[in-house]
């Protein structure tokens, strides 16, 4: 089962392989609207190991990227969401996130402590040429279907084709840890097998989640809000600034954002700022005051208070934890 394929050990004892690595940011959810390509220009695939126990953050991390993604839960619980839909995934379960779909995998708390692997890849990775028969017959109908946002595969659902997808994803996760000369080819073959089954059975009538037409405008608005937050989080922005720059009224900005994320724009902005500050504390030599100002907080005392609410320790204490 998926929950058995990776042995979870302390980070310093893990020798990460080329295809399986830790996220560059503090958490994959911190990126919100990702713009960087995953993998390399010659191999558009990357697997990320997500360990909530190493990042005890409470809160959802909404983001999107032009690549597709399979999320495989190894142990514990992960809360997964696409647009307004929420699912609880357990060990052995998986989810598919289509290209450009706004999603999250989080609520990392004592109730939702878990580990997972994100398999992120460009759709062209499976077919190379967008003009090819393979791309147009198998990849395009899924990747370019704007109404199809994603779906969930549960290990105990009793569906043969979903079990086959889970089996293929299990092998992908396994191959990502190997130094075998054939590992890249094996990864692509099994990922293609999972995609082919998905393409064959895609559709609401088969029990898969598909976003409705009415959600598209809401999704685009929230993407714009997240984009603006990511670009300006270090500045003293307000909800009025956000709503003005995404051409929404203040009321509509609140409504759209809360409907999908369950939080107000300001609440989410502060959480994003704290996560960026935590990343800087772990990965830079900047002082706490410099990080405070550079993360959009005006007063160190308020920054310390908000940081402690999220991480349970002071910024200085958090930095010392990372030095052990």
Buried (B, 14 or more C-beta within 10 A) or exposed (E): EBBEBBEBEEEEEBEEBBBBEBBEBBBBBBBBBBEEBBBEEEBBBBBBBBBBBBBBBBBBBBBBBEBBBBBBBBBBBBBBBBBBBEBBBBBBBBBBBBBBBBBBBBBBBEEBBBBBBBBBBBBBBBBEEEEEEBBBEBBBBBBBBEEBBBBBBBBEEEBEEBBBBBBBBBBBBBBBBBEEEEBBEBBBBBBBBBBBBBBEBBEEEBEBBBBEEEBBEBBBBBBBBBBBBBEBBEEEBEBEBBBBBBEBEBEEBBEBBBBBBBBBBBBBBBBBBBBBBBBBBBEEEBEBEEBBBBBBBEEBEEBBEBBBEBBEBBBEBBBEEEEE
